[in-house]
Amino acid sequence: MKRFKKVYIEITNICNLSCNFCPKTIRKPEMMNLERFEHIIKAVAPYTDHVYLHLMGEPLLNPEISTFFECCYQAGLKVNLTTNGTLLPSAQKMLLSASALRQVNISLSSFEANAMTAPLEAYLKGVTDFVKAAAAQERPICSIRLWNMDTEALK
């Protein structure tokens, strides 16, 4: 049976930011529900060990995300999540207790690519507090992403 290293699942196409480097979508804004997620997990579980919750939206906006983690855990899947990091303080407890969560990728470039409505120091404190808490319990893996190019050069 053919196996995939990872399968990407978009659990929302809604984002709380509007990054200048992100391609915009004209699709109807929506959140995936549990029934649809369970159907997808059942279909992909035989073909992979890892699912990535990342594409057009901010996955931490989906109110079902903790249930999605449990669904993945029950299916024996490890979860990798990519976030802009703005919601880490409010999601920290849930993320650190999610047994299926393997890795959190934090895109620091997202903050810079927006009209900054909150102080950079507050944003970075939320990110570093999460990373320190994850390191203290030795999971999940944290990957901090920062592009070294001007966002205008990426267009």
OpenMM code with the backbone's topology and positions (N, CA, C; nanometers):
from openmm import Vec3, app, unit

residues = "MET LYS ARG PHE LYS LYS VAL TYR ILE GLU ILE THR ASN ILE CYS ASN LEU SER CYS ASN PHE CYS PRO LYS THR ILE ARG LYS PRO GLU MET MET ASN LEU GLU ARG PHE GLU HIS ILE ILE LYS ALA VAL ALA PRO TYR THR ASP HIS VAL TYR LEU HIS LEU MET GLY GLU PRO LEU LEU ASN PRO GLU ILE SER THR PHE PHE GLU CYS CYS TYR GLN ALA GLY LEU LYS VAL ASN LEU THR THR ASN GLY THR LEU LEU PRO SER ALA GLN LYS MET LEU LEU SER ALA SER ALA LEU ARG GLN VAL ASN ILE SER LEU SER SER PHE GLU ALA ASN ALA MET THR ALA PRO LEU GLU ALA TYR LEU LYS GLY VAL THR ASP PHE VAL LYS ALA ALA ALA ALA GLN GLU ARG PRO ILE CYS SER ILE ARG LEU TRP ASN MET ASP THR GLU ALA LEU LYS".split()
positions = [
    Vec3(0.0835, -0.1177, 0.0000),
    Vec3(0.0000, 0.0000, 0.0000),
    Vec3(0.0888, 0.1252, 0.0000),
    Vec3(0.0581, 0.2199, -0.0841),
    Vec3(0.1349, 0.3432, -0.0931),
    Vec3(0.1147, 0.4271, 0.0331),
    Vec3(0.2238, 0.4810, 0.0865),
    Vec3(0.2182, 0.5631, 0.2074),
    Vec3(0.2664, 0.7040, 0.1742),
    Vec3(0.2085, 0.8008, 0.2417),
    Vec3(0.2481, 0.9401, 0.2268),
    Vec3(0.3176, 0.9840, 0.3544),
    Vec3(0.4203, 1.0662, 0.3399),
    Vec3(0.4917, 1.1173, 0.4566),
    Vec3(0.3989, 1.2039, 0.5414),
    Vec3(0.3142, 1.2835, 0.4752),
    Vec3(0.2213, 1.3707, 0.5474),
    Vec3(0.1029, 1.4036, 0.4582),
    Vec3(-0.0076, 1.4365, 0.5235),
    Vec3(-0.1294, 1.4766, 0.4541),
    Vec3(-0.1737, 1.6095, 0.5153),
    Vec3(-0.1917, 1.7094, 0.4307),
    Vec3(-0.2367, 1.8414, 0.4766),
    Vec3(-0.3889, 1.8457, 0.4805),
    Vec3(-0.4428, 1.9013, 0.5892),
    Vec3(-0.5868, 1.9160, 0.6044),
    Vec3(-0.6158, 2.0607, 0.6418),
    Vec3(-0.6999, 2.1243, 0.5632),
    Vec3(-0.7396, 2.2621, 0.5915),
    Vec3(-0.8666, 2.2592, 0.6757),
    Vec3(-0.8529, 2.2899, 0.8054),
    Vec3(-0.9695, 2.2849, 0.8937),
    Vec3(-1.0444, 2.4186, 0.8980),
    Vec3(-0.9886, 2.5184, 0.8383),
    Vec3(-1.0564, 2.6462, 0.8172),
    Vec3(-0.9822, 2.7241, 0.7103),
    Vec3(-1.0552, 2.8087, 0.6391),
    Vec3(-0.9906, 2.9007, 0.5448),
    Vec3(-1.0037, 3.0441, 0.5955),
    Vec3(-1.0373, 3.0566, 0.7237),
    Vec3(-1.0527, 3.1872, 0.7882),
    Vec3(-0.9256, 3.2168, 0.8683),
    Vec3(-0.8814, 3.3411, 0.8606),
    Vec3(-0.7625, 3.3815, 0.9356),
    Vec3(-0.7912, 3.5118, 1.0087),
    Vec3(-0.7257, 3.5281, 1.1220),
    Vec3(-0.7403, 3.6508, 1.1983),
    Vec3(-0.6415, 3.7587, 1.1543),
    Vec3(-0.5592, 3.7275, 1.0559),
    Vec3(-0.4653, 3.8239, 0.9983),
    Vec3(-0.4880, 3.8319, 0.8478),
    Vec3(-0.4208, 3.9247, 0.7858),
    Vec3(-0.4266, 3.9379, 0.6404),
    Vec3(-0.2855, 3.9653, 0.5901),
    Vec3(-0.2053, 3.8620, 0.5886),
    Vec3(-0.0637, 3.8758, 0.5532),
    Vec3(-0.0480, 3.9132, 0.4066),
    Vec3(0.0448, 4.0038, 0.3818),
    Vec3(0.0650, 4.0479, 0.2447),
    Vec3(0.1325, 3.9417, 0.1576),
    Vec3(0.1872, 3.8375, 0.2177),
    Vec3(0.2506, 3.7311, 0.1394),
    Vec3(0.1575, 3.6130, 0.1145),
    Vec3(0.0422, 3.6137, 0.1773),
    Vec3(-0.0489, 3.5007, 0.1670),
    Vec3(-0.1431, 3.5177, 0.0478),
    Vec3(-0.1539, 3.4157, -0.0371),
    Vec3(-0.2505, 3.4265, -0.1464),
    Vec3(-0.3923, 3.4260, -0.0893),
    Vec3(-0.4734, 3.5149, -0.1343),
    Vec3(-0.6102, 3.5258, -0.0832),
    Vec3(-0.6992, 3.4237, -0.1539),
    Vec3(-0.8054, 3.3858, -0.0877),
    Vec3(-0.9004, 3.2919, -0.1458),
    Vec3(-1.0339, 3.3623, -0.1675),
    Vec3(-1.1040, 3.3208, -0.2711),
    Vec3(-1.2368, 3.3774, -0.2952),
    Vec3(-1.3453, 3.2781, -0.2526),
    Vec3(-1.3011, 3.1675, -0.1934),
    Vec3(-1.3970, 3.0689, -0.1441),
    Vec3(-1.4756, 3.1250, -0.0254),
    Vec3(-1.5913, 3.0704, -0.0036),
    Vec3(-1.6741, 3.1067, 0.1113),
    Vec3(-1.5964, 3.0745, 0.2393),
    Vec3(-1.5889, 3.1682, 0.3335),
    Vec3(-1.5205, 3.1399, 0.4604),
    Vec3(-1.5936, 3.0301, 0.5371),
    Vec3(-1.5193, 2.9305, 0.5836),
    Vec3(-1.5846, 2.8239, 0.6586),
    Vec3(-1.4892, 2.7527, 0.7528),
    Vec3(-1.5508, 2.6882, 0.8508),
    Vec3(-1.4807, 2.6041, 0.9471),
    Vec3(-1.5237, 2.4598, 0.9216),
    Vec3(-1.4275, 2.3691, 0.9243),
    Vec3(-1.4612, 2.2280, 0.9098),
    Vec3(-1.5297, 2.1808, 1.0376),
    Vec3(-1.6324, 2.0970, 1.0226),
    Vec3(-1.6998, 2.0420, 1.1405),
    Vec3(-1.6419, 1.9043, 1.1730),
    Vec3(-1.6783, 1.8528, 1.2882),
    Vec3(-1.6240, 1.7256, 1.3363),
    Vec3(-1.6605, 1.6094, 1.2444),
    Vec3(-1.7815, 1.6044, 1.1966),
    Vec3(-1.8237, 1.4947, 1.1094),
    Vec3(-1.7358, 1.4867, 0.9840),
    Vec3(-1.7114, 1.5994, 0.9231),
    Vec3(-1.6266, 1.6032, 0.8020),
    Vec3(-1.4821, 1.5659, 0.8357),
    Vec3(-1.4330, 1.6168, 0.9483),
    Vec3(-1.2958, 1.5859, 0.9888),
    Vec3(-1.2797, 1.4367, 1.0143),
    Vec3(-1.3738, 1.3777, 1.0867),
    Vec3(-1.3672, 1.2335, 1.1140),
    Vec3(-1.3678, 1.1524, 0.9849),
    Vec3(-1.4471, 1.1940, 0.8883),
    Vec3(-1.4520, 1.1265, 0.7583),
    Vec3(-1.3145, 1.1323, 0.6902),
    Vec3(-1.2516, 1.2485, 0.6925),
    Vec3(-1.1196, 1.2648, 0.6301),
    Vec3(-1.0148, 1.1806, 0.7026),
    Vec3(-1.0167, 1.1845, 0.8344),
    Vec3(-0.9183, 1.1080, 0.9126),
    Vec3(-0.9337, 0.9583, 0.8858),
    Vec3(-1.0554, 0.9100, 0.8820),
    Vec3(-1.0794, 0.7684, 0.8527),
    Vec3(-1.0244, 0.7321, 0.7144),
    Vec3(-1.0389, 0.8238, 0.6181),
    Vec3(-0.9932, 0.7972, 0.4820),
    Vec3(-0.8407, 0.8008, 0.4695),
    Vec3(-0.7724, 0.8899, 0.5427),
    Vec3(-0.6277, 0.9050, 0.5249),
    Vec3(-0.5447, 0.8210, 0.6210),
    Vec3(-0.6011, 0.7787, 0.7336),
    Vec3(-0.5241, 0.7064, 0.8354),
    Vec3(-0.4483, 0.5842, 0.7822),
    Vec3(-0.5041, 0.5071, 0.6897),
    Vec3(-0.4278, 0.3928, 0.6391),
    Vec3(-0.3067, 0.4316, 0.5530),
    Vec3(-0.2984, 0.5564, 0.5135),
    Vec3(-0.1960, 0.5981, 0.4174),
    Vec3(-0.0878, 0.6886, 0.4744),
    Vec3(-0.0988, 0.7268, 0.6007),
    Vec3(0.0004, 0.8190, 0.6575),
    Vec3(0.0052, 0.8031, 0.8089),
    Vec3(0.1099, 0.8581, 0.8681),
    Vec3(0.1211, 0.8644, 1.0140),
    Vec3(0.1103, 1.0083, 1.0639),
    Vec3(0.1169, 1.1041, 0.9697),
    Vec3(0.1207, 1.2459, 1.0067),
    Vec3(0.0188, 1.3273, 0.9278),
    Vec3(-0.0571, 1.4099, 0.9998),
    Vec3(-0.1432, 1.5074, 0.9337),
    Vec3(-0.0943, 1.6470, 0.9735),
    Vec3(-0.1048, 1.7382, 0.8789),
    Vec3(-0.0651, 1.8773, 0.8997),
    Vec3(-0.1889, 1.9641, 0.8916),
    Vec3(-0.2170, 2.0356, 0.9990),
    Vec3(-0.3296, 2.1275, 1.0006),
    Vec3(-0.2760, 2.2640, 0.9603),
    Vec3(-0.2821, 2.2892, 0.8303),
    Vec3(-0.2255, 2.4129, 0.7766),
    Vec3(-0.2647, 2.4242, 0.6301),
    Vec3(-0.3091, 2.5357, 0.5917),
    Vec3(-0.3250, 2.5741, 0.4507),
    Vec3(-0.3625, 2.7210, 0.4482),
    Vec3(-0.4856, 2.7543, 0.4159),
    Vec3(-0.5205, 2.8951, 0.3990),
    Vec3(-0.5624, 2.9674, 0.5267),
    Vec3(-0.6045, 2.8996, 0.6279),
    Vec3(-0.6575, 2.9654, 0.7469),
    Vec3(-0.5704, 2.9466, 0.8693),
    Vec3(-0.6133, 3.0071, 0.9789),
    Vec3(-0.5476, 2.9920, 1.1090),
    Vec3(-0.6192, 2.8790, 1.1834),
    Vec3(-0.5560, 2.7623, 1.1965),
    Vec3(-0.6243, 2.6458, 1.2547),
    Vec3(-0.6724, 2.6668, 1.3981),
    Vec3(-0.6069, 2.7527, 1.4742),
    Vec3(-0.6485, 2.7742, 1.6125),
    Vec3(-0.7817, 2.8486, 1.6232),
    Vec3(-0.8323, 2.9001, 1.5121),
    Vec3(-0.9639, 2.9636, 1.5123),
    Vec3(-1.0781, 2.8614, 1.5121),
    Vec3(-1.0489, 2.7388, 1.4704),
    Vec3(-1.1555, 2.6386, 1.4630),
    Vec3(-1.1914, 2.5932, 1.6050),
    Vec3(-1.3164, 2.6138, 1.6470),
    Vec3(-1.3547, 2.5784, 1.7839),
    Vec3(-1.3530, 2.4282, 1.8119),
    Vec3(-1.3432, 2.3452, 1.7095),
    Vec3(-1.3417, 2.1991, 1.7255),
    Vec3(-1.2001, 2.1420, 1.7364),
    Vec3(-1.0985, 2.2272, 1.7359),
    Vec3(-0.9608, 2.1777, 1.7209),
    Vec3(-0.9200, 2.0783, 1.8296),
    Vec3(-0.9595, 2.0989, 1.9524),
    Vec3(-0.9203, 2.0022, 2.0563),
    Vec3(-0.9839, 1.8660, 2.0302),
    Vec3(-1.1051, 1.8635, 1.9786),
    Vec3(-1.1708, 1.7377, 1.9413),
    Vec3(-1.1003, 1.6750, 1.8216),
    Vec3(-1.0524, 1.7575, 1.7300),
    Vec3(-0.9772, 1.7071, 1.6145),
    Vec3(-0.8494, 1.6370, 1.6608),
    Vec3(-0.7810, 1.6961, 1.7592),
    Vec3(-0.6604, 1.6317, 1.8130),
    Vec3(-0.6941, 1.4950, 1.8704),
    Vec3(-0.8028, 1.4860, 1.9447),
    Vec3(-0.8439, 1.3583, 2.0053),
    Vec3(-0.8782, 1.2568, 1.8965),
    Vec3(-0.9449, 1.3007, 1.7923),
    Vec3(-0.9786, 1.2143, 1.6792),
    Vec3(-0.8506, 1.1577, 1.6160),
    Vec3(-0.7505, 1.2423, 1.5980),
    Vec3(-0.6224, 1.1982, 1.5407),
    Vec3(-0.5521, 1.1008, 1.6345),
    Vec3(-0.5561, 1.1291, 1.7631),
    Vec3(-0.4944, 1.0401, 1.8624),
    Vec3(-0.5582, 0.9014, 1.8556),
    Vec3(-0.6913, 0.8973, 1.8502),
    Vec3(-0.7634, 0.7699, 1.8431),
    Vec3(-0.7296, 0.6935, 1.7152),
    Vec3(-0.6986, 0.7672, 1.6081),
    Vec3(-0.6636, 0.7042, 1.4797),
    Vec3(-0.5147, 0.6720, 1.4699),
    Vec3(-0.4381, 0.7051, 1.5733),
    Vec3(-0.2943, 0.6776, 1.5723),
    Vec3(-0.2145, 0.7731, 1.4860),
    Vec3(-0.2670, 0.8927, 1.4646),
    Vec3(-0.1995, 0.9917, 1.3805),
    Vec3(-0.1335, 1.0991, 1.4648),
    Vec3(-0.0167, 1.1425, 1.4198),
    Vec3(0.0520, 1.2547, 1.4830),
    Vec3(0.0133, 1.3815, 1.4069),
    Vec3(-0.0014, 1.4919, 1.4814),
    Vec3(-0.0459, 1.6178, 1.4225),
    Vec3(0.0660, 1.7209, 1.4261),
    Vec3(0.0832, 1.7875, 1.3140),
    Vec3(0.1718, 1.9026, 1.3021),
    Vec3(0.0829, 2.0210, 1.2684),
    Vec3(0.1011, 2.1298, 1.3393),
    Vec3(0.0146, 2.2466, 1.3264),
    Vec3(0.0989, 2.3677, 1.2898),
    Vec3(0.0512, 2.4478, 1.1956),
    Vec3(0.1173, 2.5744, 1.1627),
    Vec3(0.0237, 2.6872, 1.1993),
    Vec3(0.0772, 2.7847, 1.2731),
    Vec3(-0.0011, 2.8961, 1.3242),
    Vec3(0.0749, 3.0269, 1.3065),
    Vec3(-0.0009, 3.1369, 1.3067),
    Vec3(0.0654, 3.2676, 1.3038),
    Vec3(0.1091, 3.3076, 1.4448),
    Vec3(0.0692, 3.2340, 1.5450),
    Vec3(0.1156, 3.2545, 1.6813),
    Vec3(0.0357, 3.3525, 1.7650),
    Vec3(-0.0545, 3.4258, 1.7042),
    Vec3(-0.1280, 3.5281, 1.7789),
    Vec3(-0.2227, 3.4688, 1.8828),
    Vec3(-0.2663, 3.3466, 1.8625),
    Vec3(-0.3634, 3.2848, 1.9531),
    Vec3(-0.2994, 3.1851, 2.0506),
    Vec3(-0.1679, 3.1760, 2.0497),
    Vec3(-0.1009, 3.0803, 2.1376),
    Vec3(-0.1315, 3.1014, 2.2859),
    Vec3(-0.1353, 3.2244, 2.3364),
    Vec3(-0.1642, 3.2391, 2.4798),
    Vec3(-0.2990, 3.1781, 2.5205),
    Vec3(-0.4019, 3.1992, 2.4425),
    Vec3(-0.5331, 3.1447, 2.4782),
    Vec3(-0.5441, 2.9948, 2.4489),
    Vec3(-0.4612, 2.9424, 2.3605),
    Vec3(-0.4678, 2.8004, 2.3237),
    Vec3(-0.3602, 2.7157, 2.3919),
    Vec3(-0.2727, 2.7783, 2.4672),
    Vec3(-0.1558, 2.7083, 2.5222),
    Vec3(-0.1925, 2.5835, 2.6026),
    Vec3(-0.2814, 2.5944, 2.6969),
    Vec3(-0.3171, 2.4797, 2.7817),
    Vec3(-0.3708, 2.3639, 2.6974),
    Vec3(-0.4598, 2.3955, 2.6047),
    Vec3(-0.5186, 2.2928, 2.5184),
    Vec3(-0.4112, 2.2271, 2.4317),
    Vec3(-0.3246, 2.3061, 2.3725),
    Vec3(-0.2201, 2.2517, 2.2856),
    Vec3(-0.1233, 2.1627, 2.3630),
    Vec3(-0.0820, 2.2072, 2.4794),
    Vec3(0.0149, 2.1303, 2.5575),
    Vec3(-0.0435, 2.0006, 2.6121),
    Vec3(-0.1745, 1.9910, 2.6195),
    Vec3(-0.2367, 1.8670, 2.6684),
    Vec3(-0.2837, 1.7750, 2.5553),
    Vec3(-0.2674, 1.8164, 2.4307),
    Vec3(-0.3127, 1.7357, 2.3165),
    Vec3(-0.2120, 1.6244, 2.2882),
    Vec3(-0.2501, 1.5012, 2.3188),
    Vec3(-0.1591, 1.3864, 2.3042),
    Vec3(-0.1118, 1.3641, 2.1616),
    Vec3(-0.1958, 1.3964, 2.0634),
    Vec3(-0.1598, 1.3718, 1.9233),
    Vec3(-0.0670, 1.4792, 1.8672),
    Vec3(-0.0557, 1.5929, 1.9350),
    Vec3(0.0219, 1.7044, 1.8798),
    Vec3(0.1709, 1.6754, 1.8858),
    Vec3(0.2329, 1.6674, 1.7702),
    Vec3(0.3749, 1.6390, 1.7584),
    Vec3(0.4575, 1.7656, 1.7459),
    Vec3(0.4098, 1.8603, 1.6626),
    Vec3(0.4906, 1.9791, 1.6322),
    Vec3(0.4017, 2.1003, 1.6099),
    Vec3(0.4501, 2.2156, 1.6565),
    Vec3(0.3852, 2.3433, 1.6309),
    Vec3(0.4848, 2.4314, 1.5565),
    Vec3(0.4458, 2.4723, 1.4359),
    Vec3(0.5258, 2.5640, 1.3556),
    Vec3(0.4663, 2.7034, 1.3724),
    Vec3(0.5493, 2.7990, 1.4102),
    Vec3(0.5021, 2.9343, 1.4361),
    Vec3(0.5650, 3.0279, 1.3342),
    Vec3(0.4807, 3.0909, 1.2545),
    Vec3(0.5276, 3.1815, 1.1494),
    Vec3(0.5371, 3.3232, 1.2038),
    Vec3(0.6563, 3.3626, 1.2472),
    Vec3(0.6769, 3.4975, 1.2994),
    Vec3(0.6595, 3.6032, 1.1913),
    Vec3(0.6800, 3.5670, 1.0679),
    Vec3(0.6650, 3.6620, 0.9568),
    Vec3(0.5225, 3.7141, 0.9467),
    Vec3(0.4277, 3.6394, 0.9986),
    Vec3(0.2878, 3.6803, 0.9927),
    Vec3(0.2635, 3.8113, 1.0669),
    Vec3(0.3277, 3.8273, 1.1807),
    Vec3(0.3060, 3.9478, 1.2604),
    Vec3(0.3562, 4.0711, 1.1853),
    Vec3(0.4747, 4.0616, 1.1300),
    Vec3(0.5359, 4.1735, 1.0588),
    Vec3(0.4615, 4.2076, 0.9318),
    Vec3(0.3941, 4.1100, 0.8737),
    Vec3(0.3274, 4.1287, 0.7444),
    Vec3(0.1869, 4.1863, 0.7578),
    Vec3(0.1552, 4.2418, 0.8722),
    Vec3(0.0227, 4.2978, 0.8983),
    Vec3(0.0356, 4.4350, 0.9620),
    Vec3(-0.0750, 4.5066, 0.9626),
    Vec3(-0.0805, 4.6306, 1.0386),
    Vec3(-0.0748, 4.5894, 1.1857),
    Vec3(0.0301, 4.6249, 1.2531),
    Vec3(0.0515, 4.5787, 1.3898),
    Vec3(-0.0429, 4.6497, 1.4858),
    Vec3(-0.1434, 4.5774, 1.5332),
    Vec3(-0.2426, 4.6342, 1.6249),
    Vec3(-0.2074, 4.6043, 1.7701),
    Vec3(-0.1117, 4.5171, 1.7912),
    Vec3(-0.0640, 4.4857, 1.9261),
    Vec3(0.0874, 4.5066, 1.9274),
    Vec3(0.1431, 4.5350, 2.0425),
    Vec3(0.2885, 4.5537, 2.0494),
    Vec3(0.3648, 4.4253, 2.0147),
    Vec3(0.4737, 4.4407, 1.9433),
    Vec3(0.5584, 4.3273, 1.9071),
    Vec3(0.6024, 4.2511, 2.0323),
    Vec3(0.6353, 4.3222, 2.1378),
    Vec3(0.6818, 4.2588, 2.2608),
    Vec3(0.5756, 4.1643, 2.3182),
    Vec3(0.4492, 4.2049, 2.3144),
    Vec3(0.3417, 4.1203, 2.3662),
    Vec3(0.3261, 3.9948, 2.2810),
    Vec3(0.3329, 4.0115, 2.1495),
    Vec3(0.3245, 3.8973, 2.0578),
    Vec3(0.4392, 3.7990, 2.0844),
    Vec3(0.5616, 3.8503, 2.0901),
    Vec3(0.6777, 3.7639, 2.1113),
    Vec3(0.6741, 3.6965, 2.2485),
    Vec3(0.6221, 3.7649, 2.3490),
    Vec3(0.6100, 3.7038, 2.4814),
    Vec3(0.5148, 3.5843, 2.4763),
    Vec3(0.4033, 3.5988, 2.4051),
    Vec3(0.3104, 3.4866, 2.3906),
    Vec3(0.3755, 3.3673, 2.3229),
    Vec3(0.4545, 3.3954, 2.2195),
    Vec3(0.5249, 3.2886, 2.1479),
    Vec3(0.6306, 3.2244, 2.2372),
    Vec3(0.7148, 3.3062, 2.3002),
    Vec3(0.8228, 3.2499, 2.3821),
    Vec3(0.7693, 3.1776, 2.5054),
    Vec3(0.6598, 3.2273, 2.5646),
    Vec3(0.6001, 3.1561, 2.6782),
    Vec3(0.5535, 3.0173, 2.6359),
    Vec3(0.4928, 3.0078, 2.5170),
    Vec3(0.4480, 2.8778, 2.4675),
    Vec3(0.5671, 2.7849, 2.4433),
    Vec3(0.6698, 2.8349, 2.3756),
    Vec3(0.7873, 2.7531, 2.3441),
    Vec3(0.8551, 2.7044, 2.4722),
    Vec3(0.8672, 2.7914, 2.5717),
    Vec3(0.9286, 2.7514, 2.6992),
    Vec3(0.8452, 2.6437, 2.7685),
    Vec3(0.7136, 2.6592, 2.7684),
    Vec3(0.6263, 2.5593, 2.8318),
    Vec3(0.6361, 2.4253, 2.7595),
    Vec3(0.6418, 2.4286, 2.6267),
    Vec3(0.6561, 2.3046, 2.5492),
    Vec3(0.7912, 2.2390, 2.5772),
    Vec3(0.8959, 2.3198, 2.5864),
    Vec3(1.0295, 2.2658, 2.6151),
    Vec3(1.0336, 2.2039, 2.7551),
    Vec3(0.9657, 2.2658, 2.8499),
    Vec3(0.9649, 2.2146, 2.9868),
    Vec3(0.9012, 2.0762, 2.9960),
    Vec3(0.8007, 2.0501, 2.9129),
    Vec3(0.7386, 1.9172, 2.9165),
    Vec3(0.7885, 1.8276, 2.8026),
    Vec3(0.8866, 1.8778, 2.7282),
    Vec3(0.9541, 1.8037, 2.6209),
    Vec3(0.8623, 1.7626, 2.5068),
    Vec3(0.7557, 1.8398, 2.4846),
    Vec3(0.6663, 1.8223, 2.3720),
    Vec3(0.5621, 1.9309, 2.3725),
    Vec3(0.5114, 1.9706, 2.2637),
    Vec3(0.5474, 1.9305, 2.1273),
    Vec3(0.6756, 2.0002, 2.0807),
    Vec3(0.7278, 1.9523, 1.9696),
    Vec3(0.8394, 2.0195, 1.9037),
    Vec3(0.7892, 2.1568, 1.8596),
    Vec3(0.8715, 2.2590, 1.8766),
    Vec3(0.8348, 2.3930, 1.8298),
    Vec3(0.9337, 2.4374, 1.7222),
    Vec3(0.8804, 2.4861, 1.6144),
    Vec3(0.9606, 2.5365, 1.5032),
    Vec3(0.9185, 2.6812, 1.4789),
    Vec3(1.0139, 2.7710, 1.4942),
    Vec3(0.9846, 2.9125, 1.4736),
    Vec3(1.0371, 2.9512, 1.3360),
    Vec3(0.9469, 3.0044, 1.2539),
    Vec3(0.9805, 3.0382, 1.1155),
    Vec3(0.9861, 3.1897, 1.0992),
    Vec3(1.0952, 3.2353, 1.0389),
    Vec3(1.1109, 3.3772, 1.0103),
    Vec3(1.1825, 3.3902, 0.8772),
    Vec3(1.1132, 3.4488, 0.7811),
    Vec3(1.1750, 3.4674, 0.6509),
    Vec3(1.2788, 3.5779, 0.6588),
    Vec3(1.3844, 3.5620, 0.5811),
    Vec3(1.4880, 3.6643, 0.5788),
    Vec3(1.4830, 3.7488, 0.4519),
    Vec3(1.3665, 3.7512, 0.3888),
    Vec3(1.3484, 3.8304, 0.2679),
    Vec3(1.2382, 3.9329, 0.2929),
    Vec3(1.2479, 4.0454, 0.2260),
    Vec3(1.1403, 4.1427, 0.2306),
    Vec3(1.0189, 4.0813, 0.1650),
    Vec3(0.9017, 4.1000, 0.2234),
    Vec3(0.7809, 4.0380, 0.1681),
    Vec3(0.7495, 4.0888, 0.0289),
    Vec3(0.7946, 4.2065, -0.0080),
    Vec3(0.7720, 4.2575, -0.1441),
    Vec3(0.8453, 4.1705, -0.2465),
    Vec3(0.9612, 4.1165, -0.2068),
    Vec3(1.0382, 4.0314, -0.2984),
    Vec3(0.9719, 3.8991, -0.3221),
    Vec3(0.8791, 3.8589, -0.2369),
    Vec3(0.8123, 3.7302, -0.2507),
    Vec3(0.6943, 3.7337, -0.3446),
    Vec3(0.6487, 3.8510, -0.3827),
    Vec3(0.5304, 3.8610, -0.4697),
    Vec3(0.5620, 3.8289, -0.6134),
] * unit.nanometer
topology = app.Topology()
chain = topology.addChain("A")
for resn in residues:
    res = topology.addResidue(resn, chain)
    for name in ("N", "CA", "C"):
        topology.addAtom(name, app.Element.getBySymbol(name[0]), res)
